[in-house]
Amino acid sequence: MITKLSHASLFVNDQTKAYDFYVNKLGFNVHTDVTMENGFRWLTVMPPDQPDLEITLLTPLTEAMHYDDEAKQAFKTLLDKGAMGAGVLHTPDCKATYEELKAKGVEFKSEPKRAILWY
Amino acid sequence: MSFAPDIYQRVVSAKMFMDDNLEEAIDLEQISKQAFLSRFHFHRIFTRVYRKTPHQYLTEKRLKRAKALLAKEGISISEVCSSVGFESLGLFSTLFKKMNGYAPQYYRNLAYLKKKLAKEQPKKFIPHCFIETFKLDK
């Protein structure tokens, strides 16, 4: 019986930059950061209040992932356009988090807006 | 309840001051000055925004930094305690155990074991479906 999600994957262009973004800017915690002999880096981070959810930051562009050149180019194009991956993050105060992330250099497409969700 | 944007900016500035100075013996007076607010108002707004008091936030931040230091070699537990801003090793140990479920030394032992295993057998940390999908066995 499935009870919860343990891993979710996000493709990124650069794992080092992704580490800096998720850990140093967003405040996620590192769960595992190991690099295998063939260069494959298994990097997973966790939202601060969800220590049992590992978000895997994978780059499809390295040789260790075994994608052909066509696939790698497709990934890169989509990643550069910001067309891959989406999610919703929870915060106790959206405006405060917005100000803090802005101060840390995170770029936003727009300011926070009040919205009412159906639940 | 929502606040004016400049209030958020001031509270965030004080929060980032805490983040940058958590190893120091900073108090509410110094922190609230960063926000150009009285201690009372800063405490009230911070707690409303972050759902925890400035003291609770600072303690949690210090204990989180302690975890990262305990995973390193070459630094004793008492050095970790003082470098994250605790004056009492007993208080540090009690709060650490309360937050993490383990005493600092036990956590350190687990961290060392994890580091050793990650170095010797990294595949132990990767779900098998990923190993198969990305042919990590080859």
gemmi code that builds the backbone of each chain (N, CA, C; Angstrom):
import gemmi

chains = {
    "A": [
        ("MET", (0.858, -1.185, 0.000), (0.000, 0.000, 0.000), (0.906, 1.251, 0.000)),
        ("ILE", (0.692, 2.122, -0.934), (1.516, 3.346, -0.999), (1.028, 4.322, 0.067)),
        ("THR", (1.954, 4.861, 0.816), (1.546, 5.779, 1.883), (2.043, 7.203, 1.674)),
        ("LYS", (3.170, 7.363, 1.045), (3.658, 8.733, 0.856), (4.719, 8.784, -0.244)),
        ("LEU", (5.084, 9.987, -0.575), (6.124, 10.216, -1.567), (7.455, 10.306, -0.850)),
        ("SER", (8.464, 9.552, -1.289), (9.753, 9.623, -0.611), (10.787, 10.386, -1.427)),
        ("HIS", (10.663, 10.323, -2.772), (11.616, 11.020, -3.635), (10.861, 11.738, -4.748)),
        ("ALA", (11.335, 12.917, -5.091), (10.833, 13.627, -6.267), (12.064, 14.146, -6.994)),
        ("SER", (12.057, 14.083, -8.324), (13.250, 14.485, -9.080), (13.065, 15.813, -9.770)),
        ("LEU", (14.113, 16.619, -9.734), (14.135, 17.869, -10.489), (15.382, 17.848, -11.361)),
        ("PHE", (15.208, 18.106, -12.642), (16.362, 18.206, -13.521), (16.905, 19.634, -13.470)),
        ("VAL", (18.205, 19.756, -13.391), (18.850, 21.069, -13.325), (20.021, 21.087, -14.299)),
        ("ASN", (20.407, 22.297, -14.712), (21.551, 22.434, -15.614), (22.866, 22.185, -14.892)),
        ("ASP", (22.918, 22.645, -13.666), (24.188, 22.642, -12.934), (23.902, 22.308, -11.471)),
        ("GLN", (24.415, 21.183, -11.016), (24.086, 20.751, -9.655), (24.712, 21.665, -8.589)),
        ("THR", (25.850, 22.223, -8.880), (26.504, 23.109, -7.907), (25.676, 24.388, -7.723)),
        ("LYS", (25.202, 24.925, -8.828), (24.364, 26.138, -8.734), (23.040, 25.798, -8.069)),
        ("ALA", (22.519, 24.602, -8.384), (21.254, 24.174, -7.778), (21.426, 24.008, -6.271)),
        ("TYR", (22.555, 23.460, -5.851), (22.856, 23.318, -4.419), (22.827, 24.682, -3.752)),
        ("ASP", (23.494, 25.635, -4.385), (23.544, 26.987, -3.802), (22.146, 27.578, -3.687)),
        ("PHE", (21.317, 27.348, -4.713), (19.969, 27.910, -4.705), (19.107, 27.269, -3.636)),
        ("TYR", (19.032, 25.945, -3.665), (18.113, 25.267, -2.749), (18.593, 25.294, -1.297)),
        ("VAL", (19.885, 25.138, -1.093), (20.403, 25.049, 0.276), (20.693, 26.429, 0.854)),
        ("ASN", (21.483, 27.223, 0.129), (21.912, 28.502, 0.704), (20.855, 29.603, 0.587)),
        ("LYS", (20.018, 29.530, -0.435), (19.021, 30.599, -0.605), (17.643, 30.174, -0.073)),
        ("LEU", (17.168, 29.002, -0.516), (15.829, 28.596, -0.078), (15.836, 27.984, 1.325)),
        ("GLY", (17.010, 27.573, 1.807), (17.069, 27.041, 3.167), (16.739, 25.562, 3.284)),
        ("PHE", (16.824, 24.828, 2.175), (16.612, 23.378, 2.241), (17.823, 22.735, 2.914)),
        ("ASN", (17.617, 21.534, 3.450), (18.716, 20.791, 4.069), (19.232, 19.732, 3.093)),
        ("VAL", (20.502, 19.430, 3.199), (21.086, 18.393, 2.347), (20.823, 17.035, 2.986)),
        ("HIS", (20.271, 16.116, 2.209), (20.099, 14.760, 2.730), (21.317, 13.918, 2.366)),
        ("THR", (21.622, 13.864, 1.064), (22.765, 13.067, 0.605), (23.467, 13.798, -0.527)),
        ("ASP", (24.768, 13.778, -0.494), (25.558, 14.372, -1.578), (26.761, 13.465, -1.799)),
        ("VAL", (26.618, 12.504, -2.709), (27.713, 11.567, -2.982), (27.994, 11.574, -4.478)),
        ("THR", (29.257, 11.428, -4.814), (29.647, 11.344, -6.221), (30.294, 9.996, -6.467)),
        ("MET", (29.797, 9.316, -7.492), (30.332, 7.981, -7.784), (31.566, 8.091, -8.662)),
        ("GLU", (32.228, 6.975, -8.850), (33.481, 6.960, -9.601), (33.305, 7.449, -11.036)),
        ("ASN", (32.132, 7.187, -11.615), (31.922, 7.608, -13.007), (31.485, 9.072, -13.107)),
        ("GLY", (31.469, 9.779, -11.991), (31.117, 11.198, -12.014), (29.666, 11.493, -11.711)),
        ("PHE", (28.842, 10.462, -11.612), (27.432, 10.675, -11.304), (27.309, 11.194, -9.869)),
        ("ARG", (26.635, 12.331, -9.738), (26.472, 12.931, -8.415), (25.028, 12.757, -7.962)),
        ("TRP", (24.866, 12.064, -6.846), (23.536, 11.881, -6.256), (23.378, 12.940, -5.181)),
        ("LEU", (22.590, 13.956, -5.520), (22.410, 15.086, -4.616), (20.929, 15.204, -4.284)),
        ("THR", (20.597, 15.047, -3.013), (19.202, 15.186, -2.613), (19.100, 16.197, -1.470)),
        ("VAL", (18.037, 16.984, -1.541), (17.793, 17.997, -0.510), (16.388, 17.801, 0.041)),
        ("MET", (16.150, 18.384, 1.243), (14.845, 18.214, 1.883), (14.323, 19.574, 2.309)),
        ("PRO", (13.035, 19.798, 2.130), (12.457, 21.023, 2.705), (12.633, 20.963, 4.215)),
        ("PRO", (12.810, 22.099, 4.871), (13.129, 22.104, 6.309), (12.169, 21.287, 7.176)),
        ("ASP", (10.873, 21.338, 6.879), (9.913, 20.627, 7.724), (9.482, 19.281, 7.137)),
        ("GLN", (10.178, 18.796, 6.125), (9.826, 17.498, 5.539), (11.096, 16.643, 5.400)),
        ("PRO", (11.643, 16.210, 6.517), (12.926, 15.486, 6.455), (12.846, 14.132, 5.759)),
        ("ASP", (11.623, 13.624, 5.512), (11.550, 12.325, 4.848), (11.211, 12.453, 3.362)),
        ("LEU", (11.231, 13.664, 2.822), (11.023, 13.844, 1.384), (12.342, 14.276, 0.760)),
        ("GLU", (12.911, 13.416, -0.084), (14.168, 13.756, -0.752), (13.873, 14.293, -2.142)),
        ("ILE", (14.336, 15.498, -2.403), (14.215, 16.061, -3.748), (15.562, 15.861, -4.430)),
        ("THR", (15.525, 15.068, -5.493), (16.761, 14.716, -6.180), (17.062, 15.774, -7.218)),
        ("LEU", (18.225, 16.365, -7.142), (18.639, 17.370, -8.121), (19.559, 16.676, -9.122)),
        ("LEU", (19.022, 16.398, -10.292), (19.764, 15.627, -11.286), (20.109, 16.496, -12.487)),
        ("THR", (21.313, 16.310, -13.028), (21.599, 16.988, -14.279), (21.671, 15.949, -15.392)),
        ("PRO", (20.857, 16.133, -16.447), (20.853, 15.150, -17.528), (21.999, 15.355, -18.509)),
        ("LEU", (22.846, 16.361, -18.243), (23.836, 16.745, -19.248), (25.181, 16.046, -19.098)),
        ("THR", (25.359, 15.296, -18.018), (26.662, 14.650, -17.834), (26.693, 13.293, -18.532)),
        ("GLU", (27.870, 12.827, -18.841), (28.037, 11.537, -19.524), (27.482, 10.395, -18.689)),
        ("ALA", (27.570, 10.559, -17.384), (27.155, 9.474, -16.485), (25.664, 9.159, -16.596)),
        ("MET", (24.876, 10.088, -17.184), (23.441, 9.842, -17.280), (23.079, 9.069, -18.546)),
        ("HIS", (24.001, 8.885, -19.433), (23.809, 8.046, -20.628), (22.733, 8.540, -21.583)),
        ("TYR", (22.427, 9.825, -21.590), (21.499, 10.336, -22.601), (22.306, 10.657, -23.854)),
        ("ASP", (21.678, 10.451, -25.038), (22.404, 10.787, -26.268), (22.396, 12.313, -26.448)),
        ("ASP", (23.140, 12.777, -27.447), (23.308, 14.224, -27.636), (21.984, 14.926, -27.922)),
        ("GLU", (21.101, 14.233, -28.673), (19.817, 14.838, -29.016), (18.981, 15.073, -27.754)),
        ("ALA", (18.975, 14.066, -26.876), (18.214, 14.167, -25.632), (18.808, 15.245, -24.740)),
        ("LYS", (20.132, 15.286, -24.683), (20.789, 16.295, -23.834), (20.435, 17.694, -24.314)),
        ("GLN", (20.444, 17.885, -25.637), (20.132, 19.208, -26.167), (18.692, 19.591, -25.857)),
        ("ALA", (17.814, 18.599, -25.965), (16.399, 18.850, -25.672), (16.232, 19.263, -24.202)),
        ("PHE", (16.895, 18.534, -23.328), (16.843, 18.866, -21.896), (17.346, 20.282, -21.669)),
        ("LYS", (18.493, 20.584, -22.268), (19.111, 21.895, -22.036), (18.207, 23.013, -22.514)),
        ("THR", (17.590, 22.807, -23.684), (16.693, 23.835, -24.229), (15.530, 24.077, -23.274)),
        ("LEU", (14.939, 22.988, -22.801), (13.787, 23.127, -21.913), (14.193, 23.734, -20.570)),
        ("LEU", (15.343, 23.316, -20.053), (15.803, 23.855, -18.774), (16.134, 25.336, -18.897)),
        ("ASP", (16.783, 25.726, -20.007), (17.135, 27.136, -20.198), (15.881, 28.007, -20.276)),
        ("LYS", (14.803, 27.426, -20.825), (13.555, 28.199, -20.955), (12.759, 28.169, -19.649)),
        ("GLY", (13.206, 27.356, -18.701), (12.446, 27.230, -17.459), (11.166, 26.446, -17.650)),
        ("ALA", (11.175, 25.566, -18.643), (9.945, 24.850, -18.981), (9.806, 23.511, -18.270)),
        ("MET", (10.822, 23.153, -17.501), (10.747, 21.846, -16.833), (10.598, 21.992, -15.338)),
        ("GLY", (9.682, 21.287, -14.831), (9.554, 21.246, -13.372), (8.784, 22.418, -12.820)),
        ("ALA", (7.945, 22.116, -11.915), (7.207, 23.169, -11.226), (6.781, 22.591, -9.888)),
        ("GLY", (6.527, 23.454, -8.991), (6.088, 22.963, -7.694), (5.526, 24.128, -6.914)),
        ("VAL", (5.014, 23.833, -5.748), (4.476, 24.872, -4.880), (5.173, 24.727, -3.535)),
        ("LEU", (5.710, 25.803, -3.043), (6.395, 25.780, -1.754), (5.534, 26.475, -0.709)),
        ("HIS", (5.577, 25.956, 0.499), (4.770, 26.530, 1.568), (5.653, 27.405, 2.460)),
        ("THR", (5.091, 28.501, 2.941), (5.807, 29.390, 3.845), (4.812, 29.942, 4.856)),
        ("PRO", (5.254, 30.210, 6.090), (4.310, 30.789, 7.042), (3.881, 32.203, 6.646)),
        ("ASP", (4.735, 32.918, 5.887), (4.367, 34.259, 5.442), (5.001, 34.534, 4.080)),
        ("CYS", (4.163, 34.622, 3.085), (4.630, 34.740, 1.711), (5.420, 36.036, 1.504)),
        ("LYS", (4.902, 37.125, 2.042), (5.546, 38.424, 1.808), (6.915, 38.493, 2.484)),
        ("ALA", (7.022, 37.967, 3.677), (8.306, 37.988, 4.381), (9.324, 37.129, 3.641)),
        ("THR", (8.884, 35.976, 3.181), (9.788, 35.077, 2.455), (10.220, 35.725, 1.143)),
        ("TYR", (9.285, 36.390, 0.491), (9.598, 37.112, -0.747), (10.684, 38.157, -0.505)),
        ("GLU", (10.537, 38.937, 0.558), (11.524, 39.982, 0.857), (12.883, 39.361, 1.171)),
        ("GLU", (12.865, 38.258, 1.898), (14.138, 37.643, 2.284), (14.846, 37.056, 1.058)),
        ("LEU", (14.093, 36.365, 0.228), (14.716, 35.752, -0.952), (15.207, 36.825, -1.925)),
        ("LYS", (14.447, 37.900, -2.023), (14.878, 39.027, -2.869), (16.204, 39.586, -2.360)),
        ("ALA", (16.308, 39.718, -1.043), (17.538, 40.233, -0.434), (18.715, 39.285, -0.683)),
        ("LYS", (18.411, 38.001, -0.881), (19.477, 37.021, -1.135), (19.776, 36.874, -2.612)),
        ("GLY", (19.099, 37.685, -3.445), (19.418, 37.684, -4.872), (18.552, 36.785, -5.735)),
        ("VAL", (17.482, 36.247, -5.172), (16.594, 35.400, -5.976), (15.728, 36.301, -6.859)),
        ("GLU", (15.594, 35.903, -8.131), (14.779, 36.691, -9.060), (13.354, 36.174, -9.074)),
        ("PHE", (12.406, 37.104, -9.048), (10.992, 36.750, -9.108), (10.389, 37.331, -10.378)),
        ("LYS", (9.398, 36.609, -10.910), (8.716, 37.129, -12.097), (7.713, 38.208, -11.694)),
        ("SER", (7.195, 38.097, -10.492), (6.244, 39.124, -10.044), (6.229, 39.133, -8.525)),
        ("GLU", (5.573, 40.116, -7.977), (5.441, 40.187, -6.512), (4.353, 39.212, -6.067)),
        ("PRO", (4.357, 38.861, -4.777), (3.307, 37.954, -4.305), (1.932, 38.602, -4.473)),
        ("LYS", (0.955, 37.752, -4.819), (-0.420, 38.250, -4.960), (-1.308, 37.393, -4.079)),
        ("ARG", (-2.327, 38.018, -3.556), (-3.268, 37.278, -2.735), (-4.141, 36.429, -3.655)),
        ("ALA", (-4.291, 35.155, -3.324), (-5.150, 34.285, -4.132), (-5.897, 33.363, -3.195)),
        ("ILE", (-7.079, 33.007, -3.604), (-7.875, 32.100, -2.764), (-7.943, 30.763, -3.481)),
        ("LEU", (-7.471, 29.723, -2.793), (-7.531, 28.390, -3.383), (-8.818, 27.714, -2.963)),
        ("TRP", (-9.158, 26.696, -3.678), (-10.463, 26.077, -3.441), (-10.528, 25.303, -2.152)),
        ("TYR", (-9.369, 24.909, -1.585), (-9.420, 24.139, -0.344), (-9.026, 24.993, 0.846)),
    ],
    "B": [
        ("MET", (-3.148, 38.626, 9.128), (-2.834, 40.061, 9.219), (-1.619, 40.389, 8.349)),
        ("SER", (-1.694, 41.433, 7.570), (-0.612, 41.792, 6.667), (0.041, 43.076, 7.154)),
        ("PHE", (1.332, 43.223, 6.861), (2.053, 44.427, 7.255), (2.507, 45.179, 6.011)),
        ("ALA", (2.929, 46.406, 6.219), (3.432, 47.213, 5.106), (4.747, 46.605, 4.607)),
        ("PRO", (5.053, 46.745, 3.326), (6.284, 46.150, 2.779), (7.542, 46.553, 3.545)),
        ("ASP", (7.615, 47.782, 3.990), (8.853, 48.202, 4.672), (8.997, 47.523, 6.026)),
        ("ILE", (7.890, 47.147, 6.644), (7.950, 46.402, 7.916), (8.534, 45.015, 7.656)),
        ("TYR", (8.050, 44.374, 6.590), (8.604, 43.066, 6.232), (10.107, 43.183, 5.975)),
        ("GLN", (10.505, 44.211, 5.238), (11.925, 44.376, 4.921), (12.745, 44.553, 6.196)),
        ("ARG", (12.204, 45.284, 7.148), (12.946, 45.522, 8.399), (13.036, 44.260, 9.241)),
        ("VAL", (11.939, 43.517, 9.296), (11.956, 42.270, 10.072), (12.888, 41.251, 9.411)),
        ("VAL", (12.848, 41.198, 8.090), (13.746, 40.285, 7.371), (15.200, 40.675, 7.604)),
        ("SER", (15.452, 41.960, 7.626), (16.812, 42.440, 7.877), (17.299, 41.984, 9.254)),
        ("ALA", (16.417, 42.049, 10.241), (16.769, 41.598, 11.590), (16.962, 40.082, 11.617)),
        ("LYS", (16.135, 39.383, 10.873), (16.261, 37.913, 10.803), (17.603, 37.536, 10.176)),
        ("MET", (17.976, 38.238, 9.138), (19.251, 37.936, 8.482), (20.428, 38.343, 9.377)),
        ("PHE", (20.226, 39.342, 10.207), (21.246, 39.704, 11.194), (21.455, 38.548, 12.169)),
        ("MET", (20.348, 37.921, 12.583), (20.456, 36.763, 13.476), (21.200, 35.628, 12.779)),
        ("ASP", (20.869, 35.401, 11.493), (21.517, 34.326, 10.736), (23.031, 34.560, 10.639)),
        ("ASP", (23.409, 35.798, 10.465), (24.831, 36.110, 10.271), (25.609, 36.216, 11.582)),
        ("ASN", (24.903, 36.298, 12.699), (25.587, 36.518, 13.986), (25.186, 35.524, 15.062)),
        ("LEU", (24.752, 34.338, 14.650), (24.202, 33.444, 15.666), (25.263, 32.902, 16.615)),
        ("GLU", (26.532, 33.023, 16.254), (27.568, 32.557, 17.165), (27.852, 33.588, 18.265)),
        ("GLU", (27.324, 34.792, 18.088), (27.544, 35.855, 19.084), (26.443, 35.848, 20.138)),
        ("ALA", (26.727, 36.514, 21.253), (25.739, 36.607, 22.342), (24.806, 37.780, 22.057)),
        ("ILE", (23.973, 37.655, 21.027), (23.080, 38.759, 20.657), (21.784, 38.644, 21.456)),
        ("ASP", (21.210, 39.808, 21.766), (19.958, 39.806, 22.525), (18.864, 40.519, 21.732)),
        ("LEU", (17.671, 40.520, 22.297), (16.513, 41.065, 21.593), (16.694, 42.553, 21.304)),
        ("GLU", (17.370, 43.243, 22.210), (17.624, 44.678, 22.027), (18.420, 44.913, 20.736)),
        ("GLN", (19.501, 44.170, 20.586), (20.357, 44.327, 19.393), (19.618, 43.917, 18.131)),
        ("ILE", (18.854, 42.837, 18.239), (18.156, 42.315, 17.064), (17.065, 43.291, 16.622)),
        ("SER", (16.303, 43.784, 17.591), (15.187, 44.667, 17.234), (15.698, 45.992, 16.657)),
        ("LYS", (16.913, 46.371, 17.064), (17.503, 47.622, 16.524), (17.729, 47.493, 15.016)),
        ("GLN", (18.005, 46.275, 14.574), (18.217, 46.061, 13.136), (16.947, 46.364, 12.347)),
        ("ALA", (15.813, 46.190, 13.026), (14.527, 46.431, 12.383), (14.001, 47.834, 12.681)),
        ("PHE", (14.744, 48.573, 13.442), (14.319, 49.933, 13.849), (12.936, 49.884, 14.495)),
        ("LEU", (12.762, 48.875, 15.339), (11.510, 48.715, 16.067), (11.829, 48.546, 17.540)),
        ("SER", (10.840, 48.806, 18.379), (11.041, 48.535, 19.799), (11.075, 47.020, 19.986)),
        ("ARG", (11.609, 46.579, 21.133), (11.688, 45.141, 21.391), (10.300, 44.518, 21.358)),
        ("PHE", (9.352, 45.226, 21.955), (7.990, 44.695, 22.043), (7.389, 44.515, 20.651)),
        ("HIS", (7.476, 45.558, 19.860), (6.861, 45.498, 18.529), (7.572, 44.500, 17.629)),
        ("PHE", (8.900, 44.489, 17.696), (9.636, 43.525, 16.883), (9.237, 42.107, 17.265)),
        ("HIS", (9.200, 41.836, 18.569), (8.855, 40.481, 19.038), (7.461, 40.078, 18.547)),
        ("ARG", (6.532, 41.018, 18.639), (5.152, 40.735, 18.251), (5.062, 40.465, 16.738)),
        ("ILE", (5.693, 41.325, 15.936), (5.618, 41.170, 14.479), (6.368, 39.910, 14.030)),
        ("PHE", (7.555, 39.697, 14.563), (8.344, 38.510, 14.184), (7.559, 37.238, 14.468)),
        ("THR", (6.973, 37.183, 15.647), (6.226, 35.983, 16.033), (5.013, 35.793, 15.139)),
        ("ARG", (4.361, 36.879, 14.766), (3.197, 36.791, 13.889), (3.621, 36.299, 12.506)),
        ("VAL", (4.740, 36.784, 12.013), (5.186, 36.437, 10.660), (5.738, 35.008, 10.595)),
        ("TYR", (6.600, 34.656, 11.540), (7.322, 33.387, 11.464), (6.753, 32.291, 12.349)),
        ("ARG", (5.681, 32.583, 13.066), (5.007, 31.583, 13.927), (5.941, 31.032, 15.012)),
        ("LYS", (6.977, 31.767, 15.336), (7.832, 31.396, 16.455), (8.502, 32.677, 16.952)),
        ("THR", (8.911, 32.658, 18.211), (9.533, 33.860, 18.766), (10.953, 34.001, 18.221)),
        ("PRO", (11.529, 35.195, 18.297), (12.917, 35.367, 17.859), (13.864, 34.412, 18.597)),
        ("HIS", (13.626, 34.196, 19.885), (14.481, 33.293, 20.663), (14.376, 31.857, 20.137)),
        ("GLN", (13.153, 31.419, 19.857), (12.958, 30.068, 19.331), (13.659, 29.928, 17.983)),
        ("TYR", (13.513, 30.947, 17.142), (14.141, 30.913, 15.827), (15.662, 30.830, 15.963)),
        ("LEU", (16.219, 31.672, 16.818), (17.672, 31.704, 16.994), (18.194, 30.371, 17.533)),
        ("THR", (17.467, 29.814, 18.483), (17.888, 28.519, 19.057), (17.872, 27.432, 17.990)),
        ("GLU", (16.806, 27.387, 17.211), (16.717, 26.374, 16.147), (17.842, 26.547, 15.136)),
        ("LYS", (18.115, 27.780, 14.793), (19.167, 28.065, 13.807), (20.528, 27.627, 14.358)),
        ("ARG", (20.754, 27.900, 15.623), (22.028, 27.513, 16.254), (22.179, 25.998, 16.275)),
        ("LEU", (21.104, 25.302, 16.618), (21.178, 23.841, 16.686), (21.338, 23.236, 15.293)),
        ("LYS", (20.779, 23.874, 14.302), (20.943, 23.372, 12.929), (22.406, 23.552, 12.500)),
        ("ARG", (22.995, 24.681, 12.826), (24.409, 24.902, 12.500), (25.271, 23.893, 13.245)),
        ("ALA", (24.878, 23.586, 14.479), (25.632, 22.608, 15.281), (25.655, 21.245, 14.596)),
        ("LYS", (24.539, 20.868, 13.987), (24.492, 19.574, 13.302), (25.533, 19.522, 12.193)),
        ("ALA", (25.631, 20.609, 11.432), (26.607, 20.646, 10.340), (28.031, 20.553, 10.888)),
        ("LEU", (28.293, 21.205, 12.001), (29.645, 21.177, 12.581), (29.968, 19.822, 13.192)),
        ("LEU", (28.966, 19.191, 13.795), (29.201, 17.885, 14.406), (29.568, 16.842, 13.357)),
        ("ALA", (29.109, 17.058, 12.133), (29.433, 16.102, 11.068), (30.866, 16.272, 10.569)),
        ("LYS", (31.519, 17.338, 11.003), (32.906, 17.566, 10.561), (33.873, 16.958, 11.562)),
        ("GLU", (35.105, 16.750, 11.096), (36.144, 16.242, 12.006), (36.984, 17.414, 12.513)),
        ("GLY", (37.698, 17.147, 13.614), (38.640, 18.157, 14.090), (38.033, 19.246, 14.945)),
        ("ILE", (36.784, 19.059, 15.374), (36.178, 20.054, 16.259), (35.432, 19.298, 17.360)),
        ("SER", (35.759, 19.630, 18.598), (35.146, 18.895, 19.710), (33.710, 19.378, 19.925)),
        ("ILE", (32.963, 18.614, 20.707), (31.571, 18.974, 20.962), (31.493, 20.282, 21.746)),
        ("SER", (32.406, 20.475, 22.666), (32.362, 21.745, 23.413), (32.724, 22.918, 22.510)),
        ("GLU", (33.583, 22.676, 21.529), (33.914, 23.750, 20.570), (32.706, 24.043, 19.680)),
        ("VAL", (31.992, 23.002, 19.307), (30.767, 23.191, 18.514), (29.779, 24.030, 19.323)),
        ("CYS", (29.629, 23.661, 20.579), (28.700, 24.358, 21.471), (28.995, 25.848, 21.511)),
        ("SER", (30.243, 26.201, 21.722), (30.569, 27.634, 21.854), (30.560, 28.336, 20.499)),
        ("SER", (30.878, 27.618, 19.436), (30.912, 28.305, 18.139), (29.529, 28.550, 17.556)),
        ("VAL", (28.503, 27.967, 18.152), (27.144, 28.292, 17.693), (26.420, 29.180, 18.700)),
        ("GLY", (27.162, 29.685, 19.673), (26.588, 30.711, 20.540), (26.029, 30.229, 21.867)),
        ("PHE", (26.238, 28.948, 22.201), (25.789, 28.482, 23.525), (26.933, 28.658, 24.520)),
        ("GLU", (26.574, 29.085, 25.724), (27.594, 29.242, 26.773), (27.674, 27.998, 27.645)),
        ("SER", (26.573, 27.242, 27.691), (26.537, 26.072, 28.572), (26.455, 24.792, 27.747)),
        ("LEU", (27.412, 23.894, 27.966), (27.415, 22.617, 27.243), (26.209, 21.784, 27.649)),
        ("GLY", (25.845, 21.868, 28.911), (24.691, 21.104, 29.395), (23.410, 21.542, 28.697)),
        ("LEU", (23.198, 22.838, 28.603), (21.998, 23.366, 27.951), (22.002, 23.010, 26.470)),
        ("PHE", (23.169, 23.149, 25.846), (23.292, 22.803, 24.427), (22.897, 21.346, 24.209)),
        ("SER", (23.447, 20.460, 25.024), (23.176, 19.021, 24.862), (21.692, 18.715, 25.069)),
        ("THR", (21.111, 19.354, 26.067), (19.689, 19.104, 26.358), (18.809, 19.572, 25.196)),
        ("LEU", (19.067, 20.769, 24.726), (18.251, 21.305, 23.631), (18.479, 20.532, 22.337)),
        ("PHE", (19.721, 20.120, 22.098), (20.044, 19.349, 20.896), (19.272, 18.035, 20.899)),
        ("LYS", (19.287, 17.379, 22.039), (18.599, 16.089, 22.137), (17.086, 16.270, 21.990)),
        ("LYS", (16.592, 17.359, 22.547), (15.145, 17.625, 22.463), (14.735, 17.852, 21.006)),
        ("MET", (15.582, 18.529, 20.267), (15.231, 18.859, 18.879), (15.446, 17.674, 17.943)),
        ("ASN", (16.502, 16.918, 18.158), (16.880, 15.887, 17.197), (16.603, 14.452, 17.646)),
        ("GLY", (16.348, 14.283, 18.924), (16.101, 12.940, 19.419), (17.366, 12.203, 19.815)),
        ("TYR", (18.532, 12.802, 19.514), (19.794, 12.153, 19.892), (20.667, 13.159, 20.610)),
        ("ALA", (21.555, 12.640, 21.459), (22.563, 13.500, 22.075), (23.585, 13.874, 21.010)),
        ("PRO", (24.316, 14.981, 21.182), (25.293, 15.424, 20.177), (26.320, 14.341, 19.795)),
        ("GLN", (26.830, 13.608, 20.776), (27.841, 12.602, 20.460), (27.239, 11.472, 19.621)),
        ("TYR", (26.043, 11.061, 19.940), (25.372, 10.006, 19.183), (25.137, 10.469, 17.756)),
        ("TYR", (24.695, 11.729, 17.611), (24.459, 12.282, 16.271), (25.763, 12.302, 15.494)),
        ("ARG", (26.850, 12.693, 16.164), (28.165, 12.743, 15.515), (28.566, 11.343, 15.015)),
        ("ASN", (28.360, 10.351, 15.855), (28.696, 8.978, 15.452), (27.902, 8.550, 14.216)),
        ("LEU", (26.609, 8.897, 14.208), (25.767, 8.546, 13.046), (26.249, 9.270, 11.789)),
        ("ALA", (26.630, 10.528, 11.965), (27.088, 11.324, 10.818), (28.382, 10.736, 10.239)),
        ("TYR", (29.284, 10.303, 11.117), (30.537, 9.703, 10.652), (30.274, 8.407, 9.895)),
        ("LEU", (29.355, 7.612, 10.426), (29.029, 6.336, 9.776), (28.425, 6.585, 8.391)),
        ("LYS", (27.560, 7.585, 8.317), (26.919, 7.899, 7.045), (27.970, 8.366, 6.024)),
        ("LYS", (28.890, 9.202, 6.502), (29.934, 9.727, 5.604), (30.800, 8.579, 5.093)),
        ("LYS", (31.120, 7.656, 5.978), (31.983, 6.516, 5.633), (31.268, 5.644, 4.595)),
        ("LEU", (29.999, 5.379, 4.850), (29.227, 4.535, 3.944), (29.055, 5.232, 2.586)),
        ("ALA", (28.855, 6.524, 2.595), (28.681, 7.277, 1.346), (29.947, 7.198, 0.494)),
        ("LYS", (31.078, 7.175, 1.163), (32.350, 7.110, 0.443), (32.604, 5.694, -0.096)),
        ("GLU", (32.295, 4.704, 0.713), (32.627, 3.314, 0.346), (31.557, 2.662, -0.512)),
        ("GLN", (30.308, 2.966, -0.229), (29.219, 2.323, -0.968), (28.140, 3.342, -1.323)),
        ("PRO", (28.413, 4.277, -2.226), (27.439, 5.339, -2.514), (26.097, 4.820, -3.033)),
        ("LYS", (26.108, 3.664, -3.674), (24.849, 3.140, -4.230), (23.829, 2.807, -3.151)),
        ("LYS", (24.305, 2.646, -1.909), (23.383, 2.342, -0.813), (22.381, 3.474, -0.605)),
        ("PHE", (22.730, 4.670, -1.094), (21.875, 5.821, -0.865), (20.924, 6.091, -2.028)),
        ("ILE", (21.080, 5.307, -3.101), (20.312, 5.572, -4.318), (19.267, 4.487, -4.507)),
        ("PRO", (17.992, 4.872, -4.650), (16.953, 3.850, -4.897), (17.287, 3.036, -6.149)),
        ("HIS", (16.976, 1.747, -6.120), (17.396, 0.860, -7.199), (16.825, 1.254, -8.557)),
        ("CYS", (15.639, 1.842, -8.546), (15.026, 2.246, -9.822), (15.878, 3.308, -10.525)),
        ("PHE", (16.522, 4.182, -9.751), (17.414, 5.176, -10.341), (18.681, 4.496, -10.862)),
        ("ILE", (19.176, 3.532, -10.124), (20.389, 2.814, -10.551), (20.129, 2.130, -11.873)),
        ("GLU", (18.942, 1.538, -12.013), (18.606, 0.843, -13.267), (18.364, 1.840, -14.388)),
        ("THR", (17.561, 2.869, -14.104), (17.200, 3.828, -15.140), (18.426, 4.507, -15.727)),
        ("PHE", (19.362, 4.881, -14.850), (20.526, 5.615, -15.319), (21.757, 4.724, -15.453)),
        ("LYS", (21.512, 3.426, -15.438), (22.569, 2.429, -15.687), (23.810, 2.671, -14.814)),
        ("LEU", (23.588, 2.898, -13.557), (24.707, 3.218, -12.678), (25.484, 1.981, -12.292)),
        ("ASP", (24.941, 0.806, -12.601), (25.659, -0.445, -12.314), (26.729, -0.712, -13.342)),
        ("LYS", (26.643, -0.009, -14.524), (27.573, -0.299, -15.603), (28.787, 0.615, -15.551)),
    ],
}
model = gemmi.Model(1)
for chain_id, residues in chains.items():
    chain = gemmi.Chain(chain_id)
    for i, (resn, *xyz) in enumerate(residues, 1):
        res = gemmi.Residue()
        res.name, res.seqid = resn, gemmi.SeqId(i, " ")
        for name, pos in zip(("N", "CA", "C"), xyz):
            atom = gemmi.Atom()
            atom.name, atom.element = name, gemmi.Element(name[0])
            atom.pos, atom.b_iso = gemmi.Position(*pos), 0.0
            res.add_atom(atom)
        chain.add_residue(res)
    model.add_chain(chain)
structure = gemmi.Structure()
structure.add_model(model)
structure.setup_entities()
